[in-house]
Amino acid sequence: MGNEVTIVVYHYVRERKTSRYPAINALEPDMFRKQLRYFKKHYHVISLKDLIRALEGESQLPQNALLLTFNDCFSDHYRTVFPELLKHSVSGAFFPEIQPLKEREIILNHKIHHILACAENVPDLVQDLLNLLKQFKEEYDLEDGSHYQQKYSVASSYDPAEVVFVKRLLQSGLDFQLSHKISDILLDTYCDASREVLHHEIYMNDDQIRCMIQNGMDFGMIGYSHKRLTDVNPDQLEYEIDASKKHIIELGQDPSFISMSYPWGETNEAVVSALKKAGCKVAFTSEERIADIQSGDRYRLPRFDTNYFLNLV
């Protein structure tokens, strides 16, 4: 028996060429199936409940244990992932934001994904964004657009500077409500589907989640609205956790096996303390390494992104 577990995290899983928005970075279903076959051959795939029981000292992990986790509330997970997991008699752990389920609101980060996927000319998008900053400058006491460009226009290993500027400004550079307001305007400008249609296409619904739970899947928390839990005040932190926990339990998740996938992969002592108070048993970051449940921190378990395995299958 072992103390280590390889934890894998997935996001979008869809055929890009037949998607309305093929520019969104997604894992192809065929590659997901290949990875699943690879994991079944080389690992012992465990469930979230198996992991928590091992953490509680009620059982032991098998050698080469592996856990599959799926972030966000994507309809991809119901349509594409869920049938494959059932076919292979494998359980996964899913982490849905609750705001899309209760308010039919699109999560800010998903708005940004779709804006960038729809914008054929990124320089035009940047100019539209700068114009909106000017429009809301007095109301929100904003700096000049050049200030934000200098701060956030830095190329990364994945994206050119203009794309990084759009992402970072809307994700964390502005007031949260203003980012939503500007993102809604840009969605309406660039995307050929209404926000209502986009919401329907992007997310699962409560009935689908109930079905998945009834068929052996586990659901955990990723917060109510996917805000950075390290940035919110104590009252907001409590709400993000409690509202998320309450909803998944109402849908059928066993309250003895509550877990958290940190929004943006970030946590601190205040967040961990709030999770313990809420009865959360385990939480996952975005650090990439194998998790050791004996010597590691159960509230800071690392996970590998699915891309780590692309060249192994």
KEKE-3310 file (N, C-alpha, C; in steps of 0.2 Angstrom, whole numbers, plus 5000, padded with zeros to 4 digits):
npx = (5004:5002:5007:5007:4999:4994:4987:4975:4970:4957:4949:4941:4934:4932:4928:4937:4936:4923:4917:4908:4917:4931:4944:4946:4955:4955:4955:4955:4942:4945:4959:4956:4950:4961:4970:4963:4962:4976:4979:4971:4978:4991:4990:4981:4966:4957:4944:4937:4931:4939:4951:4949:4945:4957:4965:4959:4963:4956:4957:4969:4979:4981:4995:5003:4992:4979:4969:4956:4951:4940:4938:4927:4910:4907:4898:4904:4909:4898:4892:4903:4914:4908:4900:4912:4919:4909:4909:4921:4920:4925:4927:4925:4930:4921:4921:4910:4907:4894:4887:4883:4874:4863:4861:4862:4873:4887:4903:4917:4930:4927:4920:4930:4938:4929:4928:4941:4942:4932:4937:4943:4953:4965:4972:4961:4952:4959:4960:4946:4944:4952:4945:4933:4938:4941:4928:4923:4931:4929:4918:4923:4935:4947:4964:4974:4972:4985:4993:4988:4991:5005:5007:5002:5004:5013:5022:5019:5024:5015:5006:5004:5009:4998:4987:4989:4988:4974:4968:4974:4971:4956:4954:4960:4964:4955:4940:4929:4916:4916:4924:4916:4905:4912:4916:4904:4899:4909:4908:4895:4898:4908:4904:4894:4884:4870:4872:4863:4862:4875:4878:4870:4876:4889:4888:4884:4868:4858:4850:4858:4869:4864:4861:4874:4880:4872:4876:4889:4898:4908:4905:4913:4918:4921:4920:4908:4907:4919:4929:4945:4949:4959:4958:4946:4935:4933:4919:4914:4922:4917:4904:4907:4911:4902:4889:4893:4895:4883:4874:4879:4877:4863:4861:4864:4877:4887:4889:4899:4910:4917:4925:4938:4942:4954:4950:4959:4969:4975:4978:4978:4982:4970:4960:4961:4958:4945:4939:4941:4933:4921:4920:4926:4936:4947:4958:4963:4977:4986:4998:5011:5015:5018:5006:5009:5001:5004:5015:5012:5001:4985:4976:4982:4985:4994:4992:4992:4991:4981:4988:5001:5002:5001:5011:5013:5004)
npy = (4994:5012:5029:5040:5050:5053:5067:5073:5087:5093:5104:5112:5100:5095:5094:5104:5108:5107:5115:5130:5139:5137:5142:5142:5135:5118:5101:5088:5076:5063:5062:5063:5051:5042:5046:5041:5027:5025:5029:5019:5008:5010:5015:5014:5019:5030:5035:5051:5049:5038:5044:5053:5044:5038:5048:5050:5040:5028:5019:5012:5019:5012:5006:5017:5026:5036:5051:5058:5074:5088:5104:5118:5121:5115:5110:5101:5091:5084:5079:5073:5069:5062:5050:5042:5040:5032:5021:5015:5012:5021:5034:5052:5068:5083:5100:5112:5130:5139:5150:5151:5141:5145:5158:5160:5166:5170:5165:5176:5173:5164:5172:5180:5170:5167:5180:5182:5172:5175:5187:5192:5201:5205:5218:5227:5223:5227:5240:5243:5240:5249:5261:5258:5259:5272:5277:5273:5279:5290:5286:5275:5279:5277:5274:5281:5273:5269:5267:5255:5247:5247:5241:5228:5223:5211:5199:5181:5164:5158:5167:5181:5199:5208:5199:5195:5207:5209:5198:5199:5212:5211:5200:5203:5216:5226:5233:5220:5220:5229:5223:5213:5220:5227:5216:5210:5219:5218:5204:5205:5213:5206:5192:5180:5174:5176:5181:5172:5161:5157:5154:5143:5134:5133:5128:5115:5109:5108:5096:5088:5087:5081:5068:5064:5063:5053:5042:5039:5049:5062:5078:5094:5109:5125:5138:5151:5160:5160:5169:5175:5168:5172:5185:5191:5198:5192:5190:5188:5177:5167:5166:5162:5150:5143:5144:5137:5124:5121:5121:5110:5099:5100:5095:5082:5078:5069:5074:5071:5070:5082:5093:5105:5114:5126:5142:5148:5141:5146:5149:5153:5154:5159:5156:5142:5139:5143:5134:5122:5125:5124:5111:5105:5092:5090:5099:5106:5112:5122:5118:5108:5092:5076:5070:5068:5060:5057:5065:5077:5092:5091:5101:5107:5100:5095:5096:5089:5097:5092:5093:5089:5076:5074:5069:5057:5047)
npz = (5000:4998:5001:4992:4979:4963:4956:4945:4935:4925:4913:4901:4890:4874:4857:4847:4833:4830:4839:4843:4847:4842:4846:4859:4872:4873:4879:4868:4865:4861:4865:4879:4881:4878:4888:4899:4897:4897:4911:4917:4914:4920:4933:4949:4949:4959:4970:4976:4988:4992:4994:5004:5015:5016:5021:5033:5040:5039:5029:5017:5004:4987:4979:4967:4966:4958:4956:4948:4943:4940:4935:4937:4930:4918:4904:4896:4904:4908:4896:4889:4897:4908:4903:4898:4910:4917:4908:4910:4923:4933:4945:4946:4953:4954:4952:4954:4950:4959:4956:4942:4942:4950:4947:4934:4929:4920:4924:4927:4922:4912:4904:4899:4892:4882:4875:4871:4862:4852:4847:4833:4830:4840:4843:4840:4850:4862:4860:4861:4874:4881:4878:4885:4898:4899:4898:4910:4919:4928:4936:4943:4948:4940:4934:4920:4904:4899:4910:4915:4904:4904:4916:4914:4902:4897:4890:4891:4893:4886:4880:4870:4873:4872:4874:4886:4893:4892:4899:4912:4916:4917:4925:4937:4939:4940:4949:4954:4951:4941:4931:4927:4922:4911:4904:4900:4891:4881:4878:4872:4861:4853:4853:4844:4849:4861:4879:4886:4878:4878:4891:4892:4884:4890:4903:4915:4922:4937:4937:4930:4937:4949:4943:4940:4953:4958:4951:4956:4955:4963:4970:4974:4981:4973:4976:4977:4967:4960:4964:4969:4984:4993:4992:4997:5009:5027:5029:5015:5012:5020:5014:5001:5003:5011:5004:4993:4998:5003:4992:4984:4993:4994:4981:4982:4986:4998:5014:5022:5014:5009:4999:4992:4978:4975:4969:4956:4961:4973:4990:5008:5026:5032:5023:5024:5037:5037:5029:5036:5047:5040:5038:5028:5020:5012:5001:4986:4976:4963:4961:4954:4957:4964:4976:4993:5006:5018:5023:5018:5017:5019:5015:5005:4993:4979:4961:4945:4929:4915:4903:4906:4904:4890:4881:4886:4883)
capx = (5000:5006:5005:5007:4993:4994:4980:4975:4964:4954:4945:4937:4935:4928:4931:4938:4934:4916:4914:4906:4922:4937:4950:4946:4960:4952:4957:4951:4939:4949:4964:4954:4949:4968:4973:4959:4965:4983:4978:4968:4983:4997:4988:4975:4962:4953:4938:4938:4930:4945:4957:4947:4946:4964:4967:4956:4966:4951:4959:4976:4979:4984:5001:5001:4985:4978:4963:4954:4947:4937:4936:4922:4904:4906:4893:4908:4910:4892:4891:4909:4918:4904:4899:4918:4920:4905:4911:4927:4919:4929:4924:4929:4928:4920:4920:4906:4904:4887:4883:4880:4868:4858:4859:4863:4878:4894:4909:4921:4936:4924:4918:4936:4940:4925:4929:4947:4940:4928:4940:4948:4959:4966:4973:4955:4949:4963:4957:4939:4945:4955:4939:4929:4942:4940:4921:4921:4936:4927:4914:4927:4942:4952:4970:4973:4974:4992:4995:4986:4995:5012:5007:4999:5006:5019:5021:5021:5027:5009:5002:5008:5008:4991:4982:4990:4985:4966:4967:4976:4967:4950:4954:4962:4966:4949:4935:4926:4909:4917:4926:4910:4902:4915:4916:4897:4899:4914:4904:4889:4901:4912:4902:4888:4878:4868:4874:4859:4864:4882:4877:4867:4881:4895:4887:4879:4863:4857:4848:4864:4874:4861:4862:4881:4881:4868:4880:4895:4903:4908:4906:4916:4918:4927:4918:4901:4908:4926:4933:4951:4947:4964:4957:4940:4935:4930:4911:4914:4925:4912:4898:4909:4912:4895:4884:4895:4894:4875:4871:4881:4874:4856:4860:4865:4884:4888:4892:4905:4916:4917:4932:4938:4947:4955:4950:4966:4974:4978:4976:4982:4979:4963:4956:4962:4954:4938:4937:4941:4927:4915:4920:4930:4941:4953:4958:4968:4980:4988:5006:5012:5019:5014:5004:5011:4996:5007:5020:5010:4996:4978:4973:4986:4987:4996:4988:4995:4986:4980:4993:5007:5001:4999:5016:5014:4999)
capy = (5000:5018:5036:5045:5049:5057:5070:5076:5092:5095:5110:5111:5094:5096:5094:5111:5110:5107:5119:5136:5144:5133:5145:5141:5129:5112:5094:5084:5070:5057:5062:5061:5044:5039:5047:5037:5021:5025:5029:5013:5003:5011:5017:5012:5025:5030:5041:5056:5046:5034:5048:5056:5039:5036:5054:5050:5034:5023:5014:5014:5020:5007:5009:5021:5029:5042:5054:5062:5080:5092:5111:5122:5118:5114:5105:5096:5086:5079:5076:5070:5065:5057:5043:5039:5037:5026:5015:5012:5011:5026:5040:5058:5073:5088:5106:5118:5136:5139:5156:5149:5136:5148:5165:5160:5171:5167:5166:5181:5170:5161:5177:5182:5165:5168:5186:5181:5167:5178:5193:5190:5206:5207:5225:5230:5222:5231:5247:5244:5239:5255:5265:5257:5261:5279:5278:5272:5282:5294:5282:5270:5282:5273:5277:5281:5266:5268:5265:5248:5244:5247:5236:5221:5220:5208:5193:5176:5159:5155:5172:5188:5204:5210:5194:5195:5213:5208:5193:5201:5218:5209:5195:5205:5223:5231:5231:5214:5221:5233:5218:5209:5225:5228:5209:5209:5224:5215:5198:5207:5216:5201:5185:5180:5171:5180:5178:5167:5155:5155:5151:5136:5130:5132:5125:5109:5111:5105:5089:5084:5086:5075:5062:5061:5060:5046:5037:5038:5055:5067:5085:5098:5117:5129:5144:5152:5164:5159:5174:5173:5167:5175:5192:5193:5199:5186:5188:5186:5171:5163:5165:5159:5143:5140:5144:5132:5118:5120:5119:5103:5095:5099:5091:5075:5076:5066:5080:5068:5070:5089:5095:5111:5116:5133:5146:5151:5137:5150:5148:5155:5152:5161:5151:5135:5140:5144:5127:5117:5127:5122:5103:5102:5087:5090:5104:5105:5118:5121:5116:5101:5087:5070:5072:5063:5061:5056:5071:5083:5096:5089:5107:5110:5094:5097:5092:5090:5098:5086:5094:5086:5069:5073:5066:5050:5042)
capz = (5000:4997:5004:4987:4975:4957:4955:4938:4934:4919:4912:4895:4886:4869:4850:4845:4827:4829:4844:4841:4848:4842:4848:4867:4873:4876:4878:4863:4869:4859:4870:4886:4881:4878:4894:4903:4896:4900:4918:4920:4913:4924:4939:4952:4949:4966:4970:4981:4995:4994:4996:5011:5019:5018:5025:5040:5043:5039:5024:5014:4997:4983:4975:4960:4966:4954:4956:4942:4946:4935:4938:4934:4929:4911:4901:4893:4909:4908:4889:4886:4902:4913:4900:4898:4917:4918:4904:4913:4930:4936:4948:4946:4958:4950:4956:4950:4953:4960:4953:4935:4943:4954:4945:4927:4927:4917:4928:4924:4918:4906:4899:4896:4888:4876:4872:4867:4857:4847:4844:4827:4829:4847:4844:4841:4857:4867:4859:4864:4881:4883:4877:4891:4904:4898:4899:4917:4923:4934:4941:4947:4950:4937:4931:4913:4901:4898:4917:4915:4899:4907:4922:4913:4895:4898:4886:4895:4889:4883:4877:4868:4878:4871:4877:4894:4896:4892:4904:4919:4918:4918:4930:4944:4939:4941:4953:4952:4947:4934:4926:4925:4917:4905:4900:4897:4885:4876:4875:4867:4855:4849:4852:4840:4853:4867:4885:4888:4874:4880:4898:4891:4881:4894:4910:4917:4927:4943:4936:4927:4943:4953:4940:4941:4960:4959:4948:4959:4955:4969:4969:4979:4981:4970:4978:4974:4960:4958:4966:4973:4991:4996:4991:4999:5017:5030:5027:5008:5012:5023:5010:4995:5005:5014:4999:4988:5001:5004:4986:4982:4997:4992:4975:4984:4988:5004:5018:5025:5010:5006:4997:4989:4973:4976:4963:4954:4964:4978:4997:5014:5032:5033:5019:5026:5043:5035:5026:5042:5051:5036:5038:5022:5022:5008:4996:4980:4974:4956:4961:4950:4959:4967:4983:4999:5011:5025:5025:5015:5020:5016:5013:5000:4989:4972:4955:4938:4923:4910:4898:4908:4901:4883:4878:4889:4881)
cpx = (5004:5003:5005:5001:4995:4987:4980:4969:4963:4950:4940:4939:4930:4931:4931:4935:4927:4913:4913:4912:4929:4944:4951:4951:4956:4955:4952:4948:4943:4956:4962:4953:4956:4971:4969:4962:4972:4983:4976:4974:4989:4996:4982:4971:4957:4948:4940:4937:4936:4950:4955:4948:4953:4967:4965:4959:4961:4953:4966:4975:4983:4991:4999:4994:4985:4970:4962:4949:4945:4935:4931:4915:4902:4902:4897:4909:4904:4891:4897:4912:4914:4903:4906:4920:4916:4907:4917:4927:4924:4925:4928:4926:4927:4919:4917:4906:4897:4883:4880:4874:4862:4856:4860:4868:4884:4899:4914:4926:4933:4922:4924:4938:4936:4926:4935:4946:4937:4932:4945:4954:4960:4968:4966:4951:4953:4961:4950:4939:4947:4949:4934:4932:4941:4933:4919:4926:4934:4923:4918:4934:4947:4958:4969:4975:4981:4995:4994:4990:5002:5013:5006:5001:5013:5018:5023:5023:5021:5005:5006:5005:5001:4986:4983:4987:4977:4965:4968:4972:4960:4949:4956:4964:4961:4945:4931:4920:4911:4920:4921:4906:4905:4915:4909:4897:4903:4911:4899:4892:4904:4909:4895:4883:4876:4871:4870:4861:4871:4882:4875:4872:4887:4894:4883:4874:4862:4855:4854:4868:4871:4862:4869:4882:4878:4872:4887:4900:4903:4909:4908:4915:4923:4924:4911:4902:4915:4930:4939:4949:4952:4963:4951:4940:4932:4923:4911:4916:4920:4906:4901:4909:4905:4890:4886:4893:4887:4872:4873:4878:4867:4856:4862:4872:4884:4892:4898:4911:4916:4924:4932:4944:4948:4954:4957:4971:4978:4974:4980:4979:4972:4958:4955:4957:4947:4935:4937:4935:4921:4915:4923:4935:4947:4953:4964:4970:4982:4995:5006:5017:5015:5012:5006:5006:4999:5011:5017:5004:4990:4975:4977:4989:4988:4992:4992:4989:4987:4986:5000:5007:5001:5005:5017:5010:5001)
cpy = (5006:5024:5041:5044:5055:5060:5074:5081:5093:5101:5108:5104:5093:5095:5101:5113:5110:5112:5126:5141:5139:5136:5144:5134:5124:5106:5091:5078:5064:5057:5061:5054:5040:5040:5042:5030:5020:5025:5022:5007:5004:5013:5013:5019:5025:5035:5046:5053:5041:5038:5051:5050:5037:5042:5053:5043:5028:5017:5016:5015:5014:5010:5012:5023:5035:5044:5059:5068:5084:5099:5114:5118:5116:5108:5099:5090:5081:5076:5072:5066:5060:5050:5039:5036:5031:5020:5012:5011:5015:5032:5046:5063:5080:5094:5112:5124:5136:5145:5155:5145:5140:5155:5165:5165:5167:5169:5171:5178:5167:5166:5179:5177:5166:5174:5185:5177:5170:5184:5191:5195:5208:5215:5229:5229:5226:5238:5248:5244:5246:5261:5264:5259:5269:5281:5277:5275:5286:5290:5278:5272:5278:5277:5277:5274:5264:5265:5257:5244:5242:5241:5229:5218:5217:5201:5187:5170:5156:5160:5178:5193:5207:5206:5194:5201:5212:5204:5196:5207:5216:5204:5198:5213:5228:5228:5225:5215:5225:5228:5215:5214:5226:5221:5208:5213:5220:5208:5200:5210:5211:5194:5185:5176:5176:5177:5172:5160:5153:5151:5144:5131:5128:5127:5119:5113:5107:5097:5085:5082:5080:5069:5059:5059:5054:5041:5037:5043:5059:5074:5089:5105:5120:5137:5146:5156:5164:5165:5171:5173:5171:5183:5195:5194:5193:5185:5185:5179:5166:5161:5161:5151:5140:5139:5138:5125:5117:5118:5112:5098:5094:5095:5084:5073:5074:5072:5077:5068:5077:5091:5102:5111:5123:5137:5149:5147:5140:5149:5152:5153:5153:5157:5144:5134:5140:5137:5122:5119:5124:5114:5100:5097:5087:5096:5104:5112:5117:5119:5109:5097:5081:5072:5066:5064:5060:5062:5077:5086:5094:5095:5110:5105:5097:5093:5094:5092:5093:5087:5090:5079:5068:5069:5059:5045:5039)
cpz = (5000:5001:4998:4982:4969:4956:4949:4938:4927:4919:4906:4891:4880:4862:4848:4838:4826:4834:4840:4842:4848:4845:4856:4867:4877:4875:4873:4867:4867:4864:4877:4886:4881:4885:4899:4903:4898:4908:4921:4919:4918:4931:4942:4953:4955:4965:4976:4988:4997:4997:5003:5016:5021:5022:5032:5043:5043:5034:5021:5006:4993:4981:4969:4960:4962:4955:4951:4945:4940:4937:4934:4932:4922:4909:4898:4898:4909:4901:4887:4891:4906:4909:4899:4905:4918:4914:4907:4921:4935:4939:4947:4951:4954:4955:4953:4954:4954:4957:4946:4936:4946:4951:4937:4925:4925:4921:4924:4920:4912:4901:4896:4891:4881:4872:4868:4861:4851:4844:4839:4827:4837:4848:4844:4847:4862:4866:4862:4872:4884:4883:4883:4897:4904:4900:4907:4922:4929:4939:4945:4949:4947:4935:4923:4910:4900:4905:4917:4910:4901:4912:4919:4906:4895:4895:4891:4890:4884:4878:4875:4873:4878:4875:4884:4897:4897:4898:4911:4921:4921:4924:4937:4944:4940:4947:4950:4948:4941:4929:4923:4920:4911:4900:4897:4891:4879:4873:4870:4861:4850:4848:4848:4843:4859:4873:4888:4885:4877:4886:4897:4888:4885:4900:4910:4921:4933:4942:4934:4933:4948:4950:4941:4948:4961:4956:4950:4958:4961:4967:4975:4977:4977:4971:4974:4967:4957:4959:4970:4980:4995:4996:4995:5007:5020:5029:5020:5008:5014:5018:5004:4997:5007:5008:4994:4991:5002:4998:4984:4987:4996:4985:4976:4986:4996:5009:5021:5021:5006:5005:4993:4984:4973:4969:4962:4957:4971:4985:5002:5020:5034:5029:5022:5033:5042:5033:5032:5046:5047:5036:5032:5024:5018:5003:4992:4977:4966:4956:4958:4953:4962:4974:4988:5004:5018:5027:5023:5019:5016:5013:5007:4995:4982:4967:4949:4933:4918:4905:4900:4905:4894:4879:4881:4886:4874)
residu = (MET:GLY:ASN:GLU:VAL:THR:ILE:VAL:VAL:TYR:HIS:TYR:VAL:ARG:GLU:ARG:LYS:THR:SER:ARG:TYR:PRO:ALA:ILE:ASN:ALA:LEU:GLU:PRO:ASP:MET:PHE:ARG:LYS:GLN:LEU:ARG:TYR:PHE:LYS:LYS:HIS:TYR:HIS:VAL:ILE:SER:LEU:LYS:ASP:LEU:ILE:ARG:ALA:LEU:GLU:GLY:GLU:SER:GLN:LEU:PRO:GLN:ASN:ALA:LEU:LEU:LEU:THR:PHE:ASN:ASP:CYS:PHE:SER:ASP:HIS:TYR:ARG:THR:VAL:PHE:PRO:GLU:LEU:LEU:LYS:HIS:SER:VAL:SER:GLY:ALA:PHE:PHE:PRO:GLU:ILE:GLN:PRO:LEU:LYS:GLU:ARG:GLU:ILE:ILE:LEU:ASN:HIS:LYS:ILE:HIS:HIS:ILE:LEU:ALA:CYS:ALA:GLU:ASN:VAL:PRO:ASP:LEU:VAL:GLN:ASP:LEU:LEU:ASN:LEU:LEU:LYS:GLN:PHE:LYS:GLU:GLU:TYR:ASP:LEU:GLU:ASP:GLY:SER:HIS:TYR:GLN:GLN:LYS:TYR:SER:VAL:ALA:SER:SER:TYR:ASP:PRO:ALA:GLU:VAL:VAL:PHE:VAL:LYS:ARG:LEU:LEU:GLN:SER:GLY:LEU:ASP:PHE:GLN:LEU:SER:HIS:LYS:ILE:SER:ASP:ILE:LEU:LEU:ASP:THR:TYR:CYS:ASP:ALA:SER:ARG:GLU:VAL:LEU:HIS:HIS:GLU:ILE:TYR:MET:ASN:ASP:ASP:GLN:ILE:ARG:CYS:MET:ILE:GLN:ASN:GLY:MET:ASP:PHE:GLY:MET:ILE:GLY:TYR:SER:HIS:LYS:ARG:LEU:THR:ASP:VAL:ASN:PRO:ASP:GLN:LEU:GLU:TYR:GLU:ILE:ASP:ALA:SER:LYS:LYS:HIS:ILE:ILE:GLU:LEU:GLY:GLN:ASP:PRO:SER:PHE:ILE:SER:MET:SER:TYR:PRO:TRP:GLY:GLU:THR:ASN:GLU:ALA:VAL:VAL:SER:ALA:LEU:LYS:LYS:ALA:GLY:CYS:LYS:VAL:ALA:PHE:THR:SER:GLU:GLU:ARG:ILE:ALA:ASP:ILE:GLN:SER:GLY:ASP:ARG:TYR:ARG:LEU:PRO:ARG:PHE:ASP:THR:ASN:TYR:PHE:LEU:ASN:LEU:VAL)
# end
